[in-house]
Amino acid sequence: MPSSFPRDLVYENQAEDRNSEERRLRELIDAMPGGYYRSTEEGRFLDANRAFAQMLGYTVDELLALEDVRVLYVDPDERDQYDRRAHFPAQPNIVRLRHRDGHEVWVEDFPRDRVDESGRLVCREGICEDITSRKRAEDRLVSSLAEKEVLLREIHHRVKNNLQIVSSLLSLQRNRAPDPKAREALEDSQRRIKAIAMVHEKLYTSANLAEVGFDDYVKEVASELCLFHDCAGIRVEFDVEPIRLNIDTAIPCGLVFNELLTNALKHGFPVSRRGTIRVTLRKIQADRAELSVGHDGAGTPADFDIKRPRSMGMLLVSSLVSQLGGDLSVEDDDGTRFVVRFSIQ
């Protein structure tokens, strides 16, 4: 039975449907708040919506008339980045495009390749957004952070210099003190201030202003103390792991180390006795570390009680270890070894 509709009329209706669908698609694309484009592999626009054209100060027809889209790129090499990333549509491609009036427009582009059944590239298309305002805000934030970093380094530097002045004043006072015990007390205070100053020095010379490389710190403190106490015949050995501590942990831990090493140098090797001091630093858990200072010199006095310290130095160690949320123990076998286990962040 022949069709009741002429064949030409069927084709005409199908063409009208296609045209209607294309118009709706065009209206949808032009209504998008973000940019849309299609281009050939060689770099010529096949299509673009009004939002994309307005983003760059052009009309759609002017964009389509461009010989090569590379003329829009501030850096033509960024077009190569587009070519590489077009195979990974989940990754945005952030590029700088040139507005018609000459200023730069930062664009976040989500490109992708469209291929036919044989895998041949048909076109490249993408949706994009003008992120110039966001990029400028990010640049201002980075600049502000850089300024604050410089300021923070300067603060640590000045704190370190001020502490050195205090140390020098104590040294002058120590030299004028007639009482040997007073001189020794001033000398001990001078050492403690030096230990704190070295933490601030490590911070302002470090790439990371929030943390101190404590493994390097203990070596530098040991070098300073050996010069201070004239450690002829005493060898200091290190077995230290790379551990970084924030300033809230580094300062009390540095003072603890200063006291323990000073104690070993002053009391472990009387009457020019020779020997070895061994310093260890290691992580024992993800959030805990162990610092120990041991020597093969004289042991602790018979009446020494670590839970009831008498000297100023050991009272300070006990208090600082408690502040660190740690525990202190002593091993008195073939010398003396103090072990501090403390929390780290």
C-alpha positions in Angstrom: 0.0 0.0 0.0 1.6 3.3 -1.0 2.4 5.9 1.6 -0.3 8.6 2.1 2.6 11.2 2.3 4.7 12.3 -0.6 8.3 11.4 -0.2 9.5 15.0 -0.7 7.2 16.1 2.1 8.7 13.5 4.4 12.2 14.7 3.7 11.1 18.3 4.1 9.6 17.5 7.5 12.8 15.7 8.6 14.9 18.7 7.4 12.7 21.0 9.4 13.0 18.8 12.5 16.8 18.9 12.1 16.8 22.6 11.7 14.6 23.1 14.7 16.8 20.8 16.8 19.9 22.7 15.6 18.3 26.0 16.5 17.4 24.8 20.0 21.0 23.5 20.4 22.3 26.9 19.2 20.1 28.7 21.7 21.2 26.4 24.5 24.9 26.9 23.7 24.5 30.7 23.5 22.6 30.7 26.7 25.4 29.1 28.6 27.0 31.4 31.2 30.4 29.9 30.4 32.4 29.9 27.2 32.1 27.1 24.6 34.1 26.5 21.4 35.0 23.9 18.8 38.2 24.0 16.8 40.1 21.9 14.3 43.4 20.2 15.1 45.2 22.7 13.0 43.9 25.6 15.2 40.9 27.1 13.5 37.6 27.8 15.3 34.6 25.8 14.0 32.1 27.2 16.5 32.0 29.4 19.6 29.2 30.8 21.8 28.6 34.5 22.6 30.0 34.1 26.1 33.3 32.9 24.8 33.5 35.6 22.2 32.6 38.4 24.7 35.2 37.0 27.2 37.8 38.0 24.6 36.2 41.1 23.2 35.2 39.6 19.9 32.0 38.6 18.1 31.4 35.0 17.2 31.9 35.7 13.5 35.3 37.4 14.2 36.5 34.4 16.2 35.5 32.1 13.4 37.4 34.2 10.9 40.7 33.9 12.8 43.3 31.9 10.8 44.9 30.4 13.9 43.7 30.3 17.5 47.3 30.6 18.7 47.1 34.4 18.1 44.9 34.5 21.2 47.5 33.0 23.5 49.8 35.3 25.5 52.3 32.4 25.4 52.0 30.3 22.3 53.6 27.4 24.2 50.5 27.1 26.3 48.7 25.9 23.2 50.9 22.8 23.4 49.7 22.3 26.9 46.2 22.4 25.6 47.1 19.7 23.0 48.5 17.5 25.7 45.6 17.9 28.2 42.9 17.6 25.6 43.2 13.8 26.0 42.3 14.1 29.7 39.0 16.0 29.9 38.9 15.8 33.8 42.0 18.1 34.0 41.5 21.8 33.5 43.9 23.7 31.4 44.6 27.2 32.8 45.9 29.5 30.1 46.4 33.2 29.5 44.5 34.6 26.5 44.8 38.0 24.9 41.7 40.2 25.0 41.1 42.2 21.9 42.0 45.4 23.8 45.4 43.9 24.8 44.9 42.9 28.5 45.4 39.3 29.7 42.4 37.1 30.4 43.0 34.0 32.6 40.8 31.2 31.4 40.1 27.8 33.0 39.5 25.5 30.1 38.1 21.9 30.1 39.1 20.7 26.7 38.6 17.3 25.1 39.1 15.5 21.8 36.2 14.3 19.8 37.1 11.3 17.6 35.1 9.2 15.1 34.7 5.4 15.2 38.1 4.9 13.6 39.8 7.0 16.3 40.5 9.9 13.9 40.3 13.3 15.5 37.1 15.1 14.4 37.5 18.3 16.4 38.5 19.7 19.7 36.0 21.3 22.0 35.9 22.8 25.4 34.0 24.8 28.0 35.8 27.5 29.8 35.4 30.2 32.4 37.1 33.6 32.9 39.0 33.3 36.2 40.9 36.5 35.9 39.4 38.0 39.1 40.2 34.7 41.0 43.7 34.6 39.6 44.4 38.2 40.7 43.0 37.5 44.1 45.3 34.4 44.3 48.3 36.6 43.3 47.5 39.1 45.9 47.2 36.4 48.5 50.6 34.9 47.4 52.2 38.4 47.6 50.7 38.9 51.0 51.9 35.6 52.3 55.4 36.4 50.9 55.4 39.7 52.8 54.3 37.9 56.0 57.0 35.3 55.5 59.7 38.0 55.2 58.3 39.7 58.3 58.3 36.5 60.3 61.9 35.7 59.3 62.8 39.3 60.4 61.0 38.7 63.8 63.0 35.4 64.4 66.2 37.2 63.4 65.5 40.1 65.8 64.6 37.7 68.6 67.8 35.8 68.1 69.8 39.1 68.1 68.1 40.3 71.2 68.8 37.0 73.0 72.4 37.4 72.0 72.5 40.8 73.6 71.1 39.3 76.8 73.7 36.6 76.6 76.4 39.2 76.2 75.1 41.2 79.2 75.2 38.0 81.3 78.7 37.4 80.2 79.8 40.8 81.3 78.0 40.3 84.7 79.6 36.9 85.1 83.1 38.3 84.6 82.5 40.9 87.3 80.9 38.4 89.8 83.3 37.7 92.7 81.4 34.5 93.9 82.3 31.4 91.9 78.8 30.0 92.3 77.3 33.2 91.0 79.6 33.1 88.0 78.5 29.5 87.4 74.8 30.3 87.6 75.2 33.2 85.2 77.2 30.9 82.9 74.4 28.4 82.9 71.8 31.1 82.2 74.0 32.2 79.3 74.0 28.7 77.8 70.3 28.4 78.1 69.6 31.7 76.3 72.0 30.6 73.6 70.1 27.4 73.1 66.8 29.3 72.6 68.5 31.8 70.3 69.7 28.9 68.1 66.2 27.7 67.6 65.2 31.1 66.3 68.3 31.2 64.1 67.4 27.8 62.6 63.8 29.0 61.9 64.8 32.2 60.0 67.4 30.4 57.9 65.1 27.4 57.2 62.9 27.0 54.1 60.1 26.0 56.5 59.3 28.7 59.1 57.1 26.5 61.1 59.6 23.7 61.9 63.2 23.1 63.0 65.3 20.3 61.7 66.2 19.0 65.2 68.8 16.6 64.0 70.9 19.4 62.7 70.1 21.5 65.8 71.6 19.0 68.3 74.8 18.8 66.3 75.2 22.6 66.3 74.4 22.9 70.0 76.9 20.1 70.8 79.6 22.0 68.8 78.9 25.2 70.7 79.0 23.5 74.1 82.2 21.6 73.3 83.9 24.9 72.4 82.5 26.4 75.6 83.7 23.7 77.9 87.0 22.9 76.1 86.3 19.2 75.5 89.8 17.9 74.9 89.8 14.1 75.0 86.0 13.8 74.8 84.4 12.6 71.6 80.8 13.2 70.8 79.1 10.7 68.5 75.7 11.2 66.9 73.0 8.7 65.8 70.2 11.0 64.8 67.3 10.6 62.4 65.9 13.6 60.4 63.1 14.9 62.7 61.4 18.2 62.4 59.8 19.9 65.4 57.6 23.0 65.6 58.8 25.9 67.7 56.5 25.0 70.7 58.3 21.6 70.9 61.8 22.6 69.6 62.5 25.2 72.3 61.8 23.1 75.4 63.4 20.1 73.8 66.4 22.2 72.9 66.7 23.3 76.5 66.5 19.7 77.7 69.2 18.6 75.3 71.4 21.6 76.4 71.1 20.6 80.0 71.7 16.9 79.5 74.8 17.5 77.3 76.2 20.2 79.6 75.7 17.8 82.6 77.6 15.1 80.7 80.5 17.5 79.8 80.8 19.0 83.3 80.3 16.0 85.5 80.8 12.9 83.3 84.6 13.3 82.8 86.2 14.8 85.9 90.0 15.5 86.1 90.7 15.5 82.4 89.2 12.0 82.0 88.8 10.9 78.4 85.7 9.2 76.9 82.7 9.3 74.5 79.4 11.0 74.6 76.7 9.4 72.4 73.6 11.4 71.3 70.7 9.6 69.7 67.5 10.9 68.2 64.8 8.8 66.6 61.1 8.3 66.1 59.6 5.5 68.2 56.1 6.1 67.0 54.3 8.3 64.5 53.8 10.9 67.1 56.6 10.2 69.6 60.3 10.6 69.6 63.2 9.6 71.8 66.2 11.7 72.6 69.1 10.3 74.6 72.4 11.6 75.9 74.8 9.0 77.3 78.5 8.7 78.1 81.0 6.2 79.3 82.4 8.4 82.1 81.5 8.6 85.7 78.1 7.4 86.8 75.5 9.3 88.8 76.0 10.0 92.5 74.7 7.3 94.9 72.0 9.6 96.3 70.8 10.7 92.8 67.0 10.3 92.4 65.6 11.3 89.1 62.1 11.8 90.6 63.5 14.2 93.2 66.1 16.3 91.4 68.1 18.7 93.5 70.1 20.7 90.9 68.7 23.6 88.9 69.5 21.8 85.7 67.7 18.6 86.5 64.7 20.5 87.9 64.5 22.3 84.6 64.8 19.1 82.6 62.1 17.5 84.7 59.8 20.5 84.2 60.4 20.7 80.5 59.9 17.0 79.9 56.5 17.3 81.6 55.7 20.3 79.4 56.5 18.1 76.4 54.1 15.4 77.5 57.0 13.0 77.9 58.9 10.9 80.4 62.5 10.9 81.6 64.5 7.9 82.6 68.2 7.2 83.5 70.3 4.1 82.8 73.4 3.9 85.0 75.4 1.1 83.5 79.0 1.6 82.3 78.5 5.3 82.5 75.2 7.2 82.4 72.4 7.6 79.8 69.5 9.9 80.1 66.5 9.1 77.9 63.7 11.5 77.1 60.6 10.3 75.2 58.2 13.0 74.2 55.3 13.8 71.9 55.7 15.4 68.6 53.1 16.9 66.2 
